[in-house]
């Protein structure tokens, strides 16, 4: 764990946060290295090498001085989140059209929901991984710091939250635009609460610890989406559907029930720090997890009833 934290913390922030620019930098670096070392294979003029190096330097400046400069982090991260949603949505549509026969048989709305659920699964993998890293593998929110835990933040943590804000904006717009075809009022309420809380933590730097603790619950999203995919693929009676249902039950129990109990305990222990937040942030820390916890309990009841019906049919 310590080695992992050291390696990740030693990577410059601007190489971590923007994968599409990092790809360009790595590619240009490899090409540049190949061109200048393998002179027997390809003779490249000094001007070409200098031009490539100039492009790489300009890209580094763009990342360091603009995209990840303190005033721009919230805005660039939100735009990156929206852009990534668009990329995943379009790639899902393209890949599904070629490799999944069931996709062509779906209605237009079902195809939109298919693409949308792939988008939400991608966000869930991203934000769960980042939340686990920041909470358990980094010392960003360590109580050893002089600053109160409710005010600890960094450019990386802010950027990650911005990407999540971009996702919630995109998904909420789709749900409202097609309401209620791909999501009912419970999804609207969930997304509005999440969007407000995450955006506040991103813009102010307050309460980011608790925001990430709540976002860990997104780990259950891929299982929920897989259940829907299997259903539309006509595999509702398959073993895969049953196994996914059982896995979803335990994942929900752990990430949205038991974990939230620990979250409330943590809030109780650090209440002296929480009360020093701005009144709006203070209310968000207390109200949003409570409301989401109630919604989680309701959904958990539905998951439990569905699993019981499945097991009863098997018997």
N, C-alpha and C positions, 0 to 999 in steps of 0.2 A: 504493500500500500504506500509506504514512504517513497519507494523508488518510483512508482507510478506518478505520485504527486510531484516529485522532483523533476521528472522528465517533462511532464505536461507544463509545469510552471516555468521551465527553462525555455520553452518555445515562445518567441515573440508574439505578442497579442495579435498583431496584424496578419500573422500567418495562420492563426487559429480561426479567426472569425469570418473570413471571406473565402470560402473554398473555390469559388469560380475564379477569383483573381490569383489565389494561390496556385491553381492549376496552370494559369498562364505563366506565373513566375517560375514554377518548377520546369514547365516545358521549355521556356526560353533559356533557363539556366542549363538544362541538359543539352539543348541544341548548341548553345554557346560553347559549353565545355567540349562537346564533340568536335565542333568546327575548329577550335584552337588546338586541340590535342592530336587529332587524327589527321595530320597534314598529308599523310601518304594516301589517304582515301579521297580526300576532297580539299582542294586548295581554295580558300576563301579569302577575299581581299580584306585588308585591314579596315576598310570603310564599312563593309557588311557587319563585321564583328562589333565595331563601335556603334553601329545603328541598332543592333540587337541589344547591346548593353544599355543604350539610351532608352529604349522602350521599357526594359525591365526596371530601370531606375525611376522612370516616370510613373510606372504602375505602383512601385513601392511608395512614392511620394503621395499618390492618390489615396492609398490605403491609410498611411500613417498620418498625413497632415489634414485630410478631409473626412474620409469615411469613418475613421475611428478617433477623430479629434473630439474632445469632450462635448462641444456644443452640437455636433452633428450625429452623435451616436444614436439617440432615440429615433431620429428621422430616417437615417440610412438603414437601421436595423428593421424598422417597420416595412420599409420598401423592399428590403431583402426577403422578409417573411412573405409578403404578397407575391413577389416574383417567384419564390420557391414553390408556393402553392400553385401558381399558374403552370410552372414547369412540370410538377408532379401530375397535375390534372391532365395536361396535354399528353404526357408520356403514357399515363394510364390508358387514356383513350386510344392512343396509337398502338400500344402493345396488346391491349385487350382485343382490339379489332382483328389482329393477326393470329393470336395464340389462344384465345378463349372462344370456342364456338358459341357458348351460351350468351355471350355479349351481344351478338347480332340479333338474338331472339328477344332481347329485352325491349321494353318500351323506351321512348325517348327520356321520360322522367326517370326510369330505372337505370338507364345508362348514365344519366347525370349523377344520380345517387351513387352508383358504382364508382365513378371517378371521384366524387366527393369523399367517399369513405376511404379510398386509397390515399387521398390528400390528408385526411385526418389521422390515418395510421402513420403516415410519414412524420407528421408533426408530433405524434405521440412518442415515436421512437426517439426523435431528436430531443424533445424537451425532457423526457424521462432520463435519458442518458446524461444530459447536461445537469439536471437537478441532482442526480445521484453523485456526479463528480463534484459539484460545488458543495454539497452538503457533507459528503463522507470522505472525499479524497483531497480536498483543498482545505486550507485553514482560513478561508475568507470570512467565515462566520464563527470563528473560534471565540470563546469567552475569554481567552487570554489577551485579546486586544484591549487597549485602553478604551476605545470607542464602544458605546453601547451596541449590543448585537442587533438592535432594531435599526441602526443607522449605518451598518456596514454594507459596502457595495464596491463595485469596480466597473471598469469599462466593459470587461467580458460579461459579467453578470447582467449589466444593463443591456448590452447588445442582445444577449440570448432572450431576455424578456421582450425586447422589441420584435424579434422574429416571431415570438409567440403572439404578440399583439397583432402583427400582420396576419397571422393565421386566423385568429378569432374574428378579425374584421372581415376577412374574405369569407369565412364559413357563415358568419352571421348574415352577411349580405345575401348569400345564396339561399339561406333558410328563409329569410324574410321575403325575398323576391319570389320564391316558389311556394310560399306558405299556403297550406300545411303539408305539401306533397313530400318533402324530404325531412321534415321535422316539425313537431308540435310546439305548443307554448312552453313546455318544460325545457326544450332545447334553447328556445329564445331566452328564457330566464337564466338558464345556466351560462349561456355565452355572454349575456350582458353583465352578469355578476363577475364572471372571469375576466372579461375585457376591462371593466372599470378597475378591478383590483390589480391586474397585471400592469395596466397602463399607469396607474398611480405609482406603483413601485418602480417602474421604469423611469418616469419623469422626475420623481423626487428622491429616489434612492432609499426611501423609508420602507421598512418591513419586507425587504427582499427575501430574507430568510424564510418567513412564513409563506410568502408567495411561492417559493420553490418547494416548500413542504407540501403545499396543496397541489402543485403541479405534478408531483410524483404520482398522484392518482390517475394521471393520463395513461399510466402503464396498462390499465384495463381496456383501453380503447381498441387496440388491435384485435383482441379476442372478441369483442362485441361486433366489430366489423367482419371478422372472419365468419362468425355465425350467420350474418346476413348474406355473405358471399356464398356460403355452402347451401343456404336455403334457396337462393336464386339459381344455383347450379343443379337443383334437384337432388341434393344429397342430405336431405333432412333426416332420412332413416339410416344414414351411414354411421359407421363407427367413428369416423372423423368428427361428425357433428356431435356425437355423444361425448367424446373425449374433450372436444373444445368447450362443451357446456360445463363439464366438471372442472376443467382448468379455469374457466371464466368465473365459476363460483368461488374457488379458492383465491384467485387473484383479486376479485372484488372484496372478499372478506379481509384479505391482508392489506390491500392498498387503499381501500375506501372506508373500511370499518375500524379495524384494529389500529391502522396508522393514524387515523383521525383522532382516536382516543389518546394516542401519544402526543399528537399535535395540541390538543386541548390541555394536556398536562404540561407541556412545554410553555404554553401561553400563561398558565397559572404560575409556573415557577418564575417566569421572566416578566411578570405583570408590571413590576416597577420600571422596567425599561420601556414597555409598551405604552404606559400612561404618559410618557414624555414625548410621544409622537404628536404630530398635528392631529386635531380632533377628527378630521376626515379619515386619516390613516388609521387612527385608533379604532374608529368604528368599523373600518374595513376588516381589520385583523380579528375583531370580535364577531362581526355579523356574517361576513361571507363564509368562513368555514362552518359556522353553525347552520346556515341555510343549506349549503352544499351537503352537509352531513345528513340533514333531514331528507334531501332528495336522494342521497346515496342509499339510505335505509329503505326508501320506497322502491327504488330500482332493485335493490338487493332482494326484497321480498318477491318481486316479479321473477327474478332469476331463479330463486329457490323454488317457486311454484312451477316454473317451466322445467327445471331439472327433475323435479318429482314426477311430473307427467311423463317425461321421457323415460325415466327408470321404470315407471309403472307399465308403460307400453312394452318395454323390453321383457318384463317378467310375464 
